[in-house]
Amino acid sequence: MEKKIIGRKEKIALPDLGLKLVWAKIDTGAYTSSLHAEHIREEIVDGVNVLKFEVLMEGHKDFTGKTVSFKEYRQKKVKNSFGQAETRYLITTRIRIAGESFSAEFTLSDRSSMKNSILLGRKILRDRFLVDVNCINLSKAFRKK
């Protein structure tokens, strides 16, 4: 399969989370992708554990304020940007980037102090994309008009 070239920042869609075209930073140094989430909590709904949270942060132009729910999730130990191990919730959701649509894993974290609310790591990029660090928004050419 021929790999598509994307830039260091790309507009992506996370349809299951209600996000249409939001900026994501491409980070080849990170293995796992990460998504800013707030009010993360586990609740029991009809006898089943459900993970609930709000995507992005209030004030972000794409913030909807809607709570999303996932019945399938797990916890994963990851190293944060400071090299310290922490446990985060991990979800699998659909992503659309550069005309491709597939399931991808995201850890939920507090990225409020970071410039980018969404980070795409190597696991999503592997065997699909090459990154041109000189450019941004190269995936625009692959979007359906």
C-alpha positions as CSV (number, residue, x, y, z in Angstrom):
1,M,0.0,0.0,0.0
2,E,1.4,3.4,-0.9
3,K,1.8,5.7,2.0
4,K,0.3,9.2,1.9
5,I,2.4,12.2,2.9
6,I,1.0,14.3,5.7
7,G,2.4,17.4,7.5
8,R,3.4,18.1,11.1
9,K,-0.2,19.3,11.8
10,E,-3.3,18.0,10.1
11,K,-7.0,18.5,10.3
12,I,-8.7,15.2,11.3
13,A,-12.2,14.0,12.1
14,L,-13.3,11.9,15.0
15,P,-16.9,11.2,14.0
16,D,-17.9,9.1,17.0
17,L,-16.8,12.1,19.2
18,G,-18.7,14.6,17.1
19,L,-15.5,16.3,15.8
20,K,-15.4,17.1,12.1
21,L,-12.2,19.0,11.2
22,V,-9.9,19.6,14.2
23,W,-6.2,20.2,14.3
24,A,-4.0,17.4,15.5
25,K,-0.2,17.5,16.0
26,I,1.7,14.6,14.4
27,D,4.2,13.3,16.9
28,T,6.5,10.6,15.6
29,G,8.2,10.5,19.0
30,A,5.0,9.3,20.7
31,Y,3.8,5.8,20.3
32,T,0.3,6.2,21.5
33,S,-2.1,9.0,20.3
34,S,-3.6,11.2,23.0
35,L,-6.8,13.3,23.2
36,H,-7.6,16.1,25.7
37,A,-10.6,15.1,27.8
38,E,-12.3,16.6,30.8
39,H,-14.6,15.3,33.5
40,I,-13.4,11.7,32.9
41,R,-15.4,9.3,35.1
42,E,-16.6,5.8,35.2
43,E,-20.3,5.2,35.8
44,I,-22.4,2.1,36.1
45,V,-25.2,2.2,33.6
46,D,-27.6,-0.8,33.5
47,G,-25.1,-2.8,35.4
48,V,-22.3,-2.1,33.0
49,N,-19.2,0.1,33.6
50,V,-19.2,3.1,31.2
51,L,-16.5,5.6,30.6
52,K,-17.9,9.2,30.2
53,F,-16.0,12.4,29.4
54,E,-16.1,15.6,27.4
55,V,-13.8,16.1,24.5
56,L,-11.5,19.1,24.2
57,M,-11.8,22.0,26.6
58,E,-14.2,24.8,27.1
59,G,-13.0,27.7,25.1
60,H,-11.6,25.4,22.3
61,K,-13.4,26.5,19.1
62,D,-14.5,22.9,18.5
63,F,-15.7,22.2,22.0
64,T,-19.3,20.8,22.0
65,G,-19.8,20.4,25.8
66,K,-21.4,17.0,25.0
67,T,-20.6,14.0,27.1
68,V,-19.5,11.0,25.2
69,S,-19.7,7.4,26.5
70,F,-17.7,4.3,25.8
71,K,-18.6,0.8,27.1
72,E,-15.4,-0.6,25.7
73,Y,-12.2,0.9,27.2
74,R,-9.2,0.0,29.3
75,Q,-6.5,1.6,31.3
76,K,-2.9,1.8,30.0
77,K,0.4,2.9,31.5
78,V,2.1,5.5,29.4
79,K,5.0,7.8,29.8
80,N,3.9,11.4,29.7
81,S,5.9,14.2,28.0
82,F,8.1,14.5,31.1
83,G,9.0,10.9,31.0
84,Q,7.0,9.9,34.1
85,A,4.7,6.8,34.0
86,E,1.0,7.4,34.5
87,T,-2.1,5.4,34.0
88,R,-4.6,6.7,31.5
89,Y,-7.9,5.5,30.1
90,L,-7.7,4.2,26.5
91,I,-10.5,4.2,24.0
92,T,-10.8,3.0,20.4
93,T,-12.7,5.2,18.0
94,R,-12.9,6.0,14.3
95,I,-10.5,8.6,12.8
96,R,-10.6,10.2,9.3
97,I,-7.4,11.7,8.0
98,A,-6.1,12.2,4.4
99,G,-9.1,10.4,3.0
100,E,-8.5,7.3,5.1
101,S,-11.0,6.1,7.8
102,F,-10.0,3.5,10.4
103,S,-10.2,2.6,14.1
104,A,-7.5,4.0,16.3
105,E,-6.6,4.0,20.0
106,F,-6.4,7.2,22.0
107,T,-5.4,7.7,25.6
108,L,-7.4,10.4,27.5
109,S,-5.3,13.0,29.2
110,D,-5.2,16.6,30.5
111,R,-3.5,18.4,27.6
112,S,-4.8,21.9,28.8
113,S,-1.2,23.1,29.3
114,M,-0.2,21.8,25.8
115,K,-0.6,23.8,22.6
116,N,-2.4,20.9,20.8
117,S,-5.4,19.1,22.2
118,I,-4.9,16.1,20.0
119,L,-1.7,14.2,19.3
120,L,-1.3,11.4,16.7
121,G,1.5,9.0,17.6
122,R,3.4,6.3,15.6
123,K,0.8,3.6,16.1
124,I,-1.7,5.4,14.0
125,L,0.9,6.5,11.4
126,R,2.6,3.2,10.9
127,D,2.2,1.6,7.4
128,R,-0.2,4.4,6.4
129,F,1.6,7.8,6.3
130,L,4.9,9.6,5.9
131,V,5.4,12.9,7.7
132,D,6.9,16.0,6.0
133,V,7.8,18.2,8.9
134,N,8.1,21.3,6.7
135,C,4.4,21.3,5.9
136,I,1.0,21.4,7.5
137,N,-2.5,20.3,6.3
138,L,-1.3,18.2,3.4
139,S,-4.3,15.9,4.0
140,K,-6.5,18.6,2.7
141,A,-5.8,17.4,-0.9
142,F,-7.3,14.0,0.0
143,R,-10.5,15.2,1.5
144,K,-13.7,14.7,-0.5
145,K,-15.0,17.9,-1.9
